[in-house]
Amino acid sequence: MNLNNFGKIIAGFAVCFASSTAVAQGASTEKVDVVIENGFVFDGTGAPWVKADVAITGDRIQAVGNLRNVSAARRIDATGLYVSPGFIDPHTHAGDGLVKSDLAGAEPLLVQGLTTVMINPDGGSAQEVDPVDIAGQREVLLGHGVGINVIQLVPHGMVRRAVMGDVDKHASAEQLDKMRDLVRKGMQDGAFGMSSGLFYVPGSFADISEVVELGKVVGEYGGVYTSHIRDESDYSIGLIPSVDEVIKVAREAKIPGIVTHVKALGPRVWGFSEAITQRIEQARAQGVEMWVDQYPYDASSTSLSAALIPRWAMAGGTSKMLENVKDAKVLEKIRPEIENNLARRGGADHIQLTTFGPDTSLEGRKLSDIADKRGKHAIDATIELLNEANGKINIVSFNMLDSDIESFMNKPWRMTSSDGSLVAMGKGVPHPRAYGAFPRMIAKYSRDDKVVPLATAIHSMTGLPATVHRMKDRGFLFEKMYADIAIFDLKEIQDTATFDKPHQLAKGMKYVFVNGQLAIDDGKYNDNRNGRVLNRKGEDFGRK
């Protein structure tokens, strides 16, 4: 879609809204399933709210307007409440939980107002299923049902691993052809695009020309490219050249490019938000379709090894990395790089463990504190912890500047995301974004701090991601759209999860409809699993 047509599309939606209202005012005989009445209605375009009613029949919005004379099986009084399209998360690791039957109901997501999530980000995928089999992953999700709509991406890193393993070298022509075949199969099976994690092994070993070539396959099917960029700080090529890589893929493959969870990570690049903005706006002015998504927190989350261990020492996978850190000669080369990486993230007191299987009492504690208690330097504590946990440790890293965070928020090309996981209640001490990213965007950055107008915040999590990802009939609150709807109390909506106590559900969401069925009813969660796995071709799949 040409970006210059975006305004025309929104204008067309406005005409649709006016037509819908006119029809609704005259309707008095046809009975609908639900009428949501007297709410402050946001349509998802970024326009201010209007006072209106919304009618639902089956899985679709029947009408929007004055519906007081319309007969309904149920009427919901939304007086004083805000009615919005259901929220869409363009970057989430929820797939790891959704493939598990006990987590697939997705209560922590639904109580945030989320109705659709995009999975397989950062070039990775849920490890419980074949990570490059899009159709197989869909079958697993449908087997036990999901409480929320799911969109799949083809994960570049897993495609590369399937063909080449975790080797630190460029793909041969034959290997690139095999990767093209896997990406093509994923797109044919309904994926909406391709994700990459060029910061992570094995994606970090790929030359950008490899990604461009695979992006061209994505372009054959009208898909998008979203990337955890190669460097969000100054680890390797630098922050700005890494943004330029996404622009290169978008330009040469002629597909939308997304810098996912955009940030300037660490003191060495604080203030770079303006340079990123300049790069993106310059690209857009040249006709390159560029976007970003962002979560509303000043801390990121990743693995301890990804944050601190150099990539050359991780070639060959986790087992090889552990061999390297146990080899005295190799470790001497690794140590100064760990020290440098600690400095990039602000030091050991800016790193907090979220998972540590051998000793859960360490979860939620700072690396500096653990090192002090053990009487060790932070570098030695890092090596010791990785060995104890067989390399499997996740962290929260406090590394962002408020002014950088806020500078992105009002940009018209910025979507709200979470980058959160769907985890069992009480398991580990995960980043609170898993429980509160979307309510936080509204409560902190719109209602309280007034960084972003409420209509803009809603647009960034509804109509904008729907448009960027070419979602069919979702993201807007108009007649004939799917009835994915969130109804919330602006005074009450709040993220309650904290970095110390993350396992707390968000508040303030009164009703949430997923495909016309209530998943949250008067504040109470229903495990009806009415979500669908959405297909790029418009062939959505429901529970079997």
VEXMI-681542 format. One record per residue (C-alpha): x, y, z; residue number from 1. Coordinates in steps of 0.5 Angstrom, whole numbers. Layout:
! VEXMI-681542
<site px="X" py="Y" pz="Z" i="NUM"/>
...
***
This chain:
! VEXMI-681542
<site px="0" py="0" pz="0" i="1"/>
<site px="3" py="7" pz="-2" i="2"/>
<site px="3" py="11" pz="4" i="3"/>
<site px="0" py="17" pz="1" i="4"/>
<site px="-6" py="13" pz="0" i="5"/>
<site px="-6" py="12" pz="8" i="6"/>
<site px="-10" py="19" pz="9" i="7"/>
<site px="-15" py="17" pz="3" i="8"/>
<site px="-16" py="10" pz="7" i="9"/>
<site px="-18" py="14" pz="13" i="10"/>
<site px="-22" py="19" pz="10" i="11"/>
<site px="-26" py="13" pz="7" i="12"/>
<site px="-27" py="10" pz="14" i="13"/>
<site px="-30" py="16" pz="16" i="14"/>
<site px="-35" py="16" pz="10" i="15"/>
<site px="-36" py="9" pz="12" i="16"/>
<site px="-38" py="11" pz="19" i="17"/>
<site px="-42" py="17" pz="17" i="18"/>
<site px="-46" py="12" pz="13" i="19"/>
<site px="-46" py="7" pz="18" i="20"/>
<site px="-49" py="12" pz="23" i="21"/>
<site px="-55" py="14" pz="18" i="22"/>
<site px="-57" py="7" pz="17" i="23"/>
<site px="-57" py="5" pz="25" i="24"/>
<site px="-61" py="11" pz="26" i="25"/>
<site px="-67" py="8" pz="22" i="26"/>
<site px="-66" py="1" pz="24" i="27"/>
<site px="-71" py="-1" pz="29" i="28"/>
<site px="-74" py="-8" pz="27" i="29"/>
<site px="-67" py="-12" pz="26" i="30"/>
<site px="-65" py="-16" pz="32" i="31"/>
<site px="-58" py="-16" pz="34" i="32"/>
<site px="-54" py="-20" pz="39" i="33"/>
<site px="-51" py="-14" pz="43" i="34"/>
<site px="-51" py="-6" pz="43" i="35"/>
<site px="-46" py="-3" pz="47" i="36"/>
<site px="-49" py="4" pz="49" i="37"/>
<site px="-47" py="11" pz="51" i="38"/>
<site px="-40" py="10" pz="50" i="39"/>
<site px="-34" py="15" pz="48" i="40"/>
<site px="-32" py="11" pz="42" i="41"/>
<site px="-26" py="11" pz="39" i="42"/>
<site px="-26" py="9" pz="31" i="43"/>
<site px="-18" py="7" pz="31" i="44"/>
<site px="-16" py="12" pz="26" i="45"/>
<site px="-13" py="17" pz="31" i="46"/>
<site px="-20" py="21" pz="31" i="47"/>
<site px="-23" py="24" pz="37" i="48"/>
<site px="-28" py="20" pz="41" i="49"/>
<site px="-35" py="21" pz="39" i="50"/>
<site px="-41" py="19" pz="43" i="51"/>
<site px="-45" py="13" pz="40" i="52"/>
<site px="-47" py="6" pz="41" i="53"/>
<site px="-44" py="0" pz="37" i="54"/>
<site px="-48" py="-6" pz="35" i="55"/>
<site px="-45" py="-13" pz="34" i="56"/>
<site px="-48" py="-19" pz="30" i="57"/>
<site px="-44" py="-26" pz="30" i="58"/>
<site px="-37" py="-24" pz="30" i="59"/>
<site px="-38" py="-17" pz="26" i="60"/>
<site px="-40" py="-10" pz="28" i="61"/>
<site px="-47" py="-9" pz="25" i="62"/>
<site px="-48" py="-2" pz="26" i="63"/>
<site px="-45" py="5" pz="30" i="64"/>
<site px="-49" py="11" pz="31" i="65"/>
<site px="-55" py="12" pz="35" i="66"/>
<site px="-58" py="5" pz="36" i="67"/>
<site px="-63" py="6" pz="42" i="68"/>
<site px="-69" py="3" pz="38" i="69"/>
<site px="-65" py="-3" pz="36" i="70"/>
<site px="-67" py="-9" pz="39" i="71"/>
<site px="-62" py="-13" pz="42" i="72"/>
<site px="-61" py="-20" pz="46" i="73"/>
<site px="-56" py="-16" pz="51" i="74"/>
<site px="-55" py="-9" pz="52" i="75"/>
<site px="-48" py="-6" pz="55" i="76"/>
<site px="-49" py="1" pz="59" i="77"/>
<site px="-42" py="4" pz="57" i="78"/>
<site px="-44" py="11" pz="60" i="79"/>
<site px="-37" py="14" pz="62" i="80"/>
<site px="-33" py="8" pz="59" i="81"/>
<site px="-29" py="9" pz="53" i="82"/>
<site px="-30" py="4" pz="47" i="83"/>
<site px="-24" py="2" pz="42" i="84"/>
<site px="-22" py="-3" pz="37" i="85"/>
<site px="-19" py="-9" pz="41" i="86"/>
<site px="-11" py="-7" pz="42" i="87"/>
<site px="-6" py="-11" pz="37" i="88"/>
<site px="1" py="-12" pz="39" i="89"/>
<site px="6" py="-13" pz="34" i="90"/>
<site px="11" py="-15" pz="38" i="91"/>
<site px="10" py="-21" pz="43" i="92"/>
<site px="13" py="-27" pz="45" i="93"/>
<site px="7" py="-30" pz="47" i="94"/>
<site px="7" py="-35" pz="42" i="95"/>
<site px="12" py="-39" pz="47" i="96"/>
<site px="6" py="-39" pz="52" i="97"/>
<site px="0" py="-40" pz="47" i="98"/>
<site px="2" py="-47" pz="44" i="99"/>
<site px="1" py="-49" pz="52" i="100"/>
<site px="-6" py="-51" pz="53" i="101"/>
<site px="-6" py="-49" pz="60" i="102"/>
<site px="-3" py="-42" pz="58" i="103"/>
<site px="-7" py="-41" pz="51" i="104"/>
<site px="-13" py="-38" pz="55" i="105"/>
<site px="-9" py="-31" pz="55" i="106"/>
<site px="-12" py="-28" pz="61" i="107"/>
<site px="-6" py="-23" pz="62" i="108"/>
<site px="-7" py="-21" pz="55" i="109"/>
<site px="-14" py="-20" pz="55" i="110"/>
<site px="-15" py="-16" pz="61" i="111"/>
<site px="-10" py="-11" pz="58" i="112"/>
<site px="-15" py="-10" pz="52" i="113"/>
<site px="-11" py="-14" pz="47" i="114"/>
<site px="-15" py="-18" pz="42" i="115"/>
<site px="-9" py="-20" pz="37" i="116"/>
<site px="-2" py="-21" pz="38" i="117"/>
<site px="3" py="-22" pz="33" i="118"/>
<site px="8" py="-28" pz="35" i="119"/>
<site px="15" py="-31" pz="32" i="120"/>
<site px="19" py="-24" pz="33" i="121"/>
<site px="26" py="-23" pz="33" i="122"/>
<site px="27" py="-29" pz="28" i="123"/>
<site px="25" py="-34" pz="33" i="124"/>
<site px="19" py="-38" pz="35" i="125"/>
<site px="16" py="-42" pz="40" i="126"/>
<site px="21" py="-48" pz="41" i="127"/>
<site px="15" py="-53" pz="43" i="128"/>
<site px="14" py="-54" pz="36" i="129"/>
<site px="18" py="-54" pz="29" i="130"/>
<site px="20" py="-47" pz="29" i="131"/>
<site px="20" py="-46" pz="21" i="132"/>
<site px="13" py="-50" pz="20" i="133"/>
<site px="8" py="-44" pz="20" i="134"/>
<site px="2" py="-49" pz="19" i="135"/>
<site px="4" py="-54" pz="24" i="136"/>
<site px="5" py="-48" pz="29" i="137"/>
<site px="-2" py="-46" pz="27" i="138"/>
<site px="-5" py="-53" pz="28" i="139"/>
<site px="-2" py="-54" pz="35" i="140"/>
<site px="-5" py="-47" pz="37" i="141"/>
<site px="-12" py="-49" pz="34" i="142"/>
<site px="-12" py="-56" pz="38" i="143"/>
<site px="-13" py="-53" pz="44" i="144"/>
<site px="-16" py="-46" pz="42" i="145"/>
<site px="-13" py="-39" pz="44" i="146"/>
<site px="-17" py="-34" pz="48" i="147"/>
<site px="-14" py="-29" pz="43" i="148"/>
<site px="-13" py="-28" pz="35" i="149"/>
<site px="-6" py="-30" pz="33" i="150"/>
<site px="-2" py="-27" pz="27" i="151"/>
<site px="5" py="-31" pz="25" i="152"/>
<site px="11" py="-29" pz="22" i="153"/>
<site px="17" py="-33" pz="19" i="154"/>
<site px="23" py="-33" pz="24" i="155"/>
<site px="29" py="-31" pz="20" i="156"/>
<site px="34" py="-34" pz="25" i="157"/>
<site px="30" py="-41" pz="25" i="158"/>
<site px="30" py="-41" pz="18" i="159"/>
<site px="38" py="-40" pz="18" i="160"/>
<site px="39" py="-45" pz="23" i="161"/>
<site px="35" py="-50" pz="20" i="162"/>
<site px="39" py="-49" pz="14" i="163"/>
<site px="46" py="-48" pz="17" i="164"/>
<site px="46" py="-49" pz="24" i="165"/>
<site px="49" py="-43" pz="28" i="166"/>
<site px="56" py="-42" pz="24" i="167"/>
<site px="59" py="-36" pz="24" i="168"/>
<site px="59" py="-35" pz="16" i="169"/>
<site px="55" py="-32" pz="10" i="170"/>
<site px="50" py="-37" pz="6" i="171"/>
<site px="52" py="-40" pz="0" i="172"/>
<site px="48" py="-39" pz="-6" i="173"/>
<site px="45" py="-46" pz="-5" i="174"/>
<site px="44" py="-45" pz="3" i="175"/>
<site px="40" py="-38" pz="1" i="176"/>
<site px="36" py="-42" pz="-4" i="177"/>
<site px="34" py="-47" pz="1" i="178"/>
<site px="32" py="-41" pz="6" i="179"/>
<site px="28" py="-38" pz="0" i="180"/>
<site px="24" py="-44" pz="0" i="181"/>
<site px="23" py="-44" pz="7" i="182"/>
<site px="21" py="-37" pz="7" i="183"/>
<site px="16" py="-38" pz="1" i="184"/>
<site px="13" py="-44" pz="5" i="185"/>
<site px="12" py="-40" pz="11" i="186"/>
<site px="8" py="-34" pz="7" i="187"/>
<site px="4" py="-39" pz="3" i="188"/>
<site px="2" py="-42" pz="9" i="189"/>
<site px="-1" py="-35" pz="11" i="190"/>
<site px="5" py="-32" pz="15" i="191"/>
<site px="4" py="-24" pz="15" i="192"/>
<site px="12" py="-23" pz="14" i="193"/>
<site px="18" py="-25" pz="16" i="194"/>
<site px="22" py="-23" pz="23" i="195"/>
<site px="29" py="-22" pz="24" i="196"/>
<site px="34" py="-22" pz="30" i="197"/>
<site px="40" py="-20" pz="28" i="198"/>
<site px="43" py="-18" pz="35" i="199"/>
<site px="42" py="-26" pz="36" i="200"/>
<site px="45" py="-32" pz="34" i="201"/>
<site px="45" py="-34" pz="29" i="202"/>
<site px="42" py="-28" pz="25" i="203"/>
<site px="48" py="-24" pz="28" i="204"/>
<site px="52" py="-28" pz="23" i="205"/>
<site px="48" py="-26" pz="17" i="206"/>
<site px="50" py="-21" pz="12" i="207"/>
<site px="44" py="-16" pz="10" i="208"/>
<site px="44" py="-18" pz="3" i="209"/>
<site px="42" py="-25" pz="6" i="210"/>
<site px="36" py="-21" pz="9" i="211"/>
<site px="35" py="-17" pz="3" i="212"/>
<site px="34" py="-23" pz="-2" i="213"/>
<site px="29" py="-27" pz="3" i="214"/>
<site px="25" py="-20" pz="4" i="215"/>
<site px="24" py="-21" pz="-4" i="216"/>
<site px="21" py="-27" pz="-3" i="217"/>
<site px="16" py="-24" pz="3" i="218"/>
<site px="15" py="-18" pz="-2" i="219"/>
<site px="12" py="-23" pz="-7" i="220"/>
<site px="6" py="-25" pz="-2" i="221"/>
<site px="5" py="-18" pz="0" i="222"/>
<site px="8" py="-19" pz="7" i="223"/>
<site px="12" py="-14" pz="12" i="224"/>
<site px="19" py="-15" pz="15" i="225"/>
<site px="20" py="-13" pz="22" i="226"/>
<site px="27" py="-13" pz="26" i="227"/>
<site px="31" py="-13" pz="32" i="228"/>
<site px="36" py="-9" pz="29" i="229"/>
<site px="43" py="-12" pz="29" i="230"/>
<site px="46" py="-7" pz="35" i="231"/>
<site px="41" py="-2" pz="39" i="232"/>
<site px="48" py="1" pz="42" i="233"/>
<site px="55" py="0" pz="40" i="234"/>
<site px="56" py="-7" pz="40" i="235"/>
<site px="58" py="-8" pz="33" i="236"/>
<site px="56" py="-4" pz="27" i="237"/>
<site px="53" py="1" pz="32" i="238"/>
<site px="45" py="4" pz="33" i="239"/>
<site px="44" py="8" pz="27" i="240"/>
<site px="48" py="3" pz="21" i="241"/>
<site px="43" py="-2" pz="24" i="242"/>
<site px="37" py="2" pz="23" i="243"/>
<site px="40" py="3" pz="16" i="244"/>
<site px="40" py="-4" pz="15" i="245"/>
<site px="32" py="-4" pz="16" i="246"/>
<site px="31" py="1" pz="11" i="247"/>
<site px="36" py="-2" pz="6" i="248"/>
<site px="31" py="-9" pz="6" i="249"/>
<site px="25" py="-5" pz="6" i="250"/>
<site px="28" py="-1" pz="0" i="251"/>
<site px="31" py="-6" pz="-4" i="252"/>
<site px="26" py="-12" pz="-3" i="253"/>
<site px="20" py="-6" pz="-3" i="254"/>
<site px="16" py="-8" pz="3" i="255"/>
<site px="15" py="-5" pz="9" i="256"/>
<site px="20" py="-5" pz="14" i="257"/>
<site px="19" py="-4" pz="22" i="258"/>
<site px="25" py="-3" pz="27" i="259"/>
<site px="22" py="-7" pz="33" i="260"/>
<site px="22" py="-5" pz="40" i="261"/>
<site px="26" py="2" pz="38" i="262"/>
<site px="31" py="4" pz="43" i="263"/>
<site px="37" py="8" pz="44" i="264"/>
<site px="40" py="2" pz="49" i="265"/>
<site px="45" py="5" pz="54" i="266"/>
<site px="49" py="11" pz="56" i="267"/>
<site px="53" py="11" pz="50" i="268"/>
<site px="48" py="12" pz="45" i="269"/>
<site px="43" py="16" pz="50" i="270"/>
<site px="40" py="22" pz="46" i="271"/>
<site px="40" py="18" pz="39" i="272"/>
<site px="33" py="18" pz="38" i="273"/>
<site px="33" py="24" pz="34" i="274"/>
<site px="38" py="21" pz="29" i="275"/>
<site px="34" py="15" pz="29" i="276"/>
<site px="28" py="20" pz="27" i="277"/>
<site px="32" py="23" pz="22" i="278"/>
<site px="33" py="17" pz="18" i="279"/>
<site px="26" py="14" pz="18" i="280"/>
<site px="23" py="21" pz="16" i="281"/>
<site px="28" py="21" pz="11" i="282"/>
<site px="27" py="14" pz="8" i="283"/>
<site px="19" py="15" pz="8" i="284"/>
<site px="20" py="22" pz="4" i="285"/>
<site px="24" py="18" pz="-1" i="286"/>
<site px="18" py="13" pz="-1" i="287"/>
<site px="21" py="7" pz="3" i="288"/>
<site px="15" py="5" pz="8" i="289"/>
<site px="18" py="5" pz="15" i="290"/>
<site px="15" py="4" pz="22" i="291"/>
<site px="17" py="3" pz="29" i="292"/>
<site px="14" py="-1" pz="35" i="293"/>
<site px="16" py="1" pz="42" i="294"/>
<site px="14" py="-1" pz="49" i="295"/>
<site px="13" py="4" pz="54" i="296"/>
<site px="18" py="2" pz="59" i="297"/>
<site px="25" py="4" pz="61" i="298"/>
<site px="28" py="-3" pz="61" i="299"/>
<site px="29" py="-8" pz="56" i="300"/>
<site px="29" py="-16" pz="57" i="301"/>
<site px="34" py="-21" pz="54" i="302"/>
<site px="38" py="-27" pz="56" i="303"/>
<site px="44" py="-26" pz="60" i="304"/>
<site px="49" py="-29" pz="55" i="305"/>
<site px="46" py="-24" pz="49" i="306"/>
<site px="47" py="-18" pz="53" i="307"/>
<site px="54" py="-20" pz="56" i="308"/>
<site px="58" py="-25" pz="52" i="309"/>
<site px="61" py="-23" pz="45" i="310"/>
<site px="58" py="-27" pz="39" i="311"/>
<site px="64" py="-30" pz="36" i="312"/>
<site px="64" py="-34" pz="43" i="313"/>
<site px="57" py="-36" pz="42" i="314"/>
<site px="58" py="-39" pz="35" i="315"/>
<site px="56" py="-46" pz="35" i="316"/>
<site px="50" py="-45" pz="40" i="317"/>
<site px="50" py="-45" pz="48" i="318"/>
<site px="54" py="-52" pz="49" i="319"/>
<site px="60" py="-49" pz="45" i="320"/>
<site px="59" py="-42" pz="49" i="321"/>
<site px="60" py="-46" pz="55" i="322"/>
<site px="66" py="-50" pz="53" i="323"/>
<site px="69" py="-43" pz="51" i="324"/>
<site px="68" py="-40" pz="58" i="325"/>
<site px="71" py="-46" pz="61" i="326"/>
<site px="77" py="-45" pz="57" i="327"/>
<site px="82" py="-41" pz="61" i="328"/>
<site px="85" py="-38" pz="54" i="329"/>
<site px="79" py="-37" pz="51" i="330"/>
<site px="76" py="-34" pz="57" i="331"/>
<site px="82" py="-29" pz="57" i="332"/>
<site px="79" py="-26" pz="51" i="333"/>
<site px="72" py="-26" pz="53" i="334"/>
<site px="73" py="-22" pz="60" i="335"/>
<site px="74" py="-15" pz="57" i="336"/>
<site px="69" py="-16" pz="52" i="337"/>
<site px="64" py="-18" pz="58" i="338"/>
<site px="67" py="-12" pz="62" i="339"/>
<site px="65" py="-7" pz="56" i="340"/>
<site px="58" py="-10" pz="55" i="341"/>
<site px="57" py="-9" pz="62" i="342"/>
<site px="59" py="-2" pz="61" i="343"/>
<site px="54" py="-1" pz="55" i="344"/>
<site px="48" py="-3" pz="60" i="345"/>
<site px="50" py="2" pz="65" i="346"/>
<site px="54" py="-3" pz="70" i="347"/>
<site px="52" py="-10" pz="74" i="348"/>
<site px="47" py="-6" pz="78" i="349"/>
<site px="43" py="-4" pz="72" i="350"/>
<site px="42" py="-12" pz="71" i="351"/>
<site px="37" py="-16" pz="74" i="352"/>
<site px="36" py="-24" pz="74" i="353"/>
<site px="29" py="-26" pz="72" i="354"/>
<site px="30" py="-33" pz="71" i="355"/>
<site px="35" py="-38" pz="74" i="356"/>
<site px="33" py="-45" pz="75" i="357"/>
<site px="38" py="-47" pz="80" i="358"/>
<site px="36" py="-42" pz="85" i="359"/>
<site px="30" py="-39" pz="84" i="360"/>
<site px="32" py="-34" pz="90" i="361"/>
<site px="36" py="-31" pz="86" i="362"/>
<site px="31" py="-29" pz="81" i="363"/>
<site px="29" py="-21" pz="82" i="364"/>
<site px="36" py="-19" pz="84" i="365"/>
<site px="41" py="-15" pz="81" i="366"/>
<site px="47" py="-18" pz="78" i="367"/>
<site px="51" py="-13" pz="83" i="368"/>
<site px="48" py="-16" pz="89" i="369"/>
<site px="49" py="-23" pz="87" i="370"/>
<site px="57" py="-21" pz="86" i="371"/>
<site px="58" py="-18" pz="92" i="372"/>
<site px="54" py="-23" pz="96" i="373"/>
<site px="59" py="-28" pz="93" i="374"/>
<site px="65" py="-24" pz="94" i="375"/>
<site px="66" py="-24" pz="86" i="376"/>
<site px="67" py="-19" pz="81" i="377"/>
<site px="61" py="-18" pz="76" i="378"/>
<site px="65" py="-21" pz="71" i="379"/>
<site px="67" py="-28" pz="75" i="380"/>
<site px="59" py="-28" pz="77" i="381"/>
<site px="57" py="-28" pz="70" i="382"/>
<site px="61" py="-34" pz="68" i="383"/>
<site px="59" py="-37" pz="74" i="384"/>
<site px="52" py="-36" pz="74" i="385"/>
<site px="52" py="-38" pz="66" i="386"/>
<site px="55" py="-45" pz="68" i="387"/>
<site px="51" py="-46" pz="74" i="388"/>
<site px="45" py="-45" pz="69" i="389"/>
<site px="47" py="-48" pz="63" i="390"/>
<site px="47" py="-42" pz="60" i="391"/>
<site px="40" py="-41" pz="61" i="392"/>
<site px="39" py="-34" pz="64" i="393"/>
<site px="34" py="-28" pz="63" i="394"/>
<site px="35" py="-21" pz="65" i="395"/>
<site px="32" py="-15" pz="65" i="396"/>
<site px="36" py="-9" pz="64" i="397"/>
<site px="35" py="-2" pz="66" i="398"/>
<site px="38" py="2" pz="60" i="399"/>
<site px="34" py="7" pz="57" i="400"/>
<site px="33" py="15" pz="58" i="401"/>
<site px="26" py="18" pz="59" i="402"/>
<site px="27" py="23" pz="54" i="403"/>
<site px="29" py="18" pz="48" i="404"/>
<site px="23" py="14" pz="50" i="405"/>
<site px="18" py="20" pz="50" i="406"/>
<site px="21" py="23" pz="43" i="407"/>
<site px="18" py="17" pz="39" i="408"/>
<site px="11" py="17" pz="42" i="409"/>
<site px="8" py="22" pz="38" i="410"/>
<site px="11" py="20" pz="32" i="411"/>
<site px="6" py="18" pz="26" i="412"/>
<site px="10" py="12" pz="25" i="413"/>
<site px="10" py="9" pz="32" i="414"/>
<site px="6" py="3" pz="34" i="415"/>
<site px="5" py="1" pz="41" i="416"/>
<site px="8" py="-6" pz="43" i="417"/>
<site px="10" py="-10" pz="49" i="418"/>
<site px="15" py="-15" pz="47" i="419"/>
<site px="12" py="-19" pz="53" i="420"/>
<site px="12" py="-26" pz="54" i="421"/>
<site px="6" py="-30" pz="56" i="422"/>
<site px="8" py="-34" pz="63" i="423"/>
<site px="5" py="-38" pz="68" i="424"/>
<site px="3" py="-34" pz="74" i="425"/>
<site px="9" py="-34" pz="79" i="426"/>
<site px="14" py="-37" pz="75" i="427"/>
<site px="20" py="-33" pz="75" i="428"/>
<site px="21" py="-25" pz="76" i="429"/>
<site px="19" py="-23" pz="68" i="430"/>
<site px="19" py="-16" pz="66" i="431"/>
<site px="12" py="-13" pz="68" i="432"/>
<site px="11" py="-11" pz="60" i="433"/>
<site px="8" py="-18" pz="60" i="434"/>
<site px="2" py="-16" pz="64" i="435"/>
<site px="2" py="-8" pz="63" i="436"/>
<site px="4" py="-5" pz="57" i="437"/>
<site px="-2" py="-3" pz="54" i="438"/>
<site px="-6" py="0" pz="60" i="439"/>
<site px="1" py="3" pz="62" i="440"/>
<site px="1" py="7" pz="55" i="441"/>
<site px="-6" py="9" pz="57" i="442"/>
<site px="-5" py="11" pz="64" i="443"/>
<site px="2" py="13" pz="64" i="444"/>
<site px="4" py="17" pz="58" i="445"/>
<site px="-3" py="19" pz="56" i="446"/>
<site px="-8" py="20" pz="62" i="447"/>
<site px="-3" py="22" pz="67" i="448"/>
<site px="4" py="25" pz="64" i="449"/>
<site px="0" py="27" pz="58" i="450"/>
<site px="6" py="25" pz="53" i="451"/>
<site px="1" py="23" pz="48" i="452"/>
<site px="-6" py="25" pz="47" i="453"/>
<site px="-11" py="19" pz="48" i="454"/>
<site px="-14" py="18" pz="41" i="455"/>
<site px="-6" py="18" pz="39" i="456"/>
<site px="-5" py="12" pz="44" i="457"/>
<site px="-11" py="8" pz="42" i="458"/>
<site px="-9" py="9" pz="34" i="459"/>
<site px="-2" py="7" pz="36" i="460"/>
<site px="-5" py="0" pz="38" i="461"/>
<site px="-11" py="-1" pz="34" i="462"/>
<site px="-12" py="2" pz="27" i="463"/>
<site px="-4" py="3" pz="26" i="464"/>
<site px="-2" py="-4" pz="27" i="465"/>
<site px="-8" py="-6" pz="23" i="466"/>
<site px="-6" py="-2" pz="17" i="467"/>
<site px="2" py="-3" pz="17" i="468"/>
<site px="1" py="-11" pz="17" i="469"/>
<site px="-5" py="-11" pz="12" i="470"/>
<site px="-10" py="-14" pz="17" i="471"/>
<site px="-17" py="-15" pz="14" i="472"/>
<site px="-23" py="-12" pz="17" i="473"/>
<site px="-19" py="-11" pz="24" i="474"/>
<site px="-16" py="-5" pz="28" i="475"/>
<site px="-22" py="0" pz="26" i="476"/>
<site px="-29" py="0" pz="29" i="477"/>
<site px="-34" py="1" pz="23" i="478"/>
<site px="-39" py="-3" pz="21" i="479"/>
<site px="-38" py="-10" pz="18" i="480"/>
<site px="-31" py="-10" pz="21" i="481"/>
<site px="-30" py="-16" pz="26" i="482"/>
<site px="-32" py="-15" pz="33" i="483"/>
<site px="-26" py="-14" pz="37" i="484"/>
<site px="-27" py="-9" pz="42" i="485"/>
<site px="-24" py="-6" pz="48" i="486"/>
<site px="-29" py="-2" pz="53" i="487"/>
<site px="-25" py="1" pz="59" i="488"/>
<site px="-25" py="6" pz="65" i="489"/>
<site px="-20" py="11" pz="64" i="490"/>
<site px="-20" py="13" pz="71" i="491"/>
<site px="-19" py="6" pz="73" i="492"/>
<site px="-14" py="3" pz="68" i="493"/>
<site px="-8" py="2" pz="70" i="494"/>
<site px="-2" py="-3" pz="70" i="495"/>
<site px="0" py="-6" pz="77" i="496"/>
<site px="6" py="-10" pz="75" i="497"/>
<site px="12" py="-8" pz="77" i="498"/>
<site px="19" py="-10" pz="76" i="499"/>
<site px="19" py="-13" pz="83" i="500"/>
<site px="12" py="-16" pz="83" i="501"/>
<site px="11" py="-17" pz="76" i="502"/>
<site px="5" py="-22" pz="77" i="503"/>
<site px="0" py="-18" pz="77" i="504"/>
<site px="-6" py="-17" pz="72" i="505"/>
<site px="-8" py="-10" pz="70" i="506"/>
<site px="-14" py="-6" pz="72" i="507"/>
<site px="-20" py="-2" pz="69" i="508"/>
<site px="-22" py="-7" pz="63" i="509"/>
<site px="-29" py="-8" pz="63" i="510"/>
<site px="-31" py="-11" pz="57" i="511"/>
<site px="-27" py="-15" pz="52" i="512"/>
<site px="-30" py="-18" pz="45" i="513"/>
<site px="-26" py="-23" pz="41" i="514"/>
<site px="-29" py="-24" pz="34" i="515"/>
<site px="-36" py="-22" pz="37" i="516"/>
<site px="-36" py="-26" pz="44" i="517"/>
<site px="-34" py="-24" pz="51" i="518"/>
<site px="-27" py="-26" pz="54" i="519"/>
<site px="-28" py="-20" pz="59" i="520"/>
<site px="-35" py="-19" pz="62" i="521"/>
<site px="-36" py="-14" pz="67" i="522"/>
<site px="-29" py="-15" pz="69" i="523"/>
<site px="-29" py="-22" pz="69" i="524"/>
<site px="-25" py="-27" pz="65" i="525"/>
<site px="-28" py="-32" pz="61" i="526"/>
<site px="-24" py="-38" pz="58" i="527"/>
<site px="-28" py="-39" pz="52" i="528"/>
<site px="-22" py="-39" pz="47" i="529"/>
<site px="-26" py="-35" pz="41" i="530"/>
<site px="-19" py="-33" pz="38" i="531"/>
<site px="-17" py="-35" pz="31" i="532"/>
<site px="-10" py="-36" pz="28" i="533"/>
<site px="-11" py="-30" pz="22" i="534"/>
<site px="-8" py="-32" pz="15" i="535"/>
<site px="-5" py="-27" pz="11" i="536"/>
<site px="-10" py="-29" pz="5" i="537"/>
<site px="-16" py="-27" pz="10" i="538"/>
<site px="-17" py="-35" pz="11" i="539"/>
<site px="-18" py="-34" pz="19" i="540"/>
<site px="-18" py="-41" pz="23" i="541"/>
<site px="-22" py="-42" pz="29" i="542"/>
<site px="-22" py="-47" pz="34" i="543"/>
<site px="-23" py="-55" pz="32" i="544"/>
***
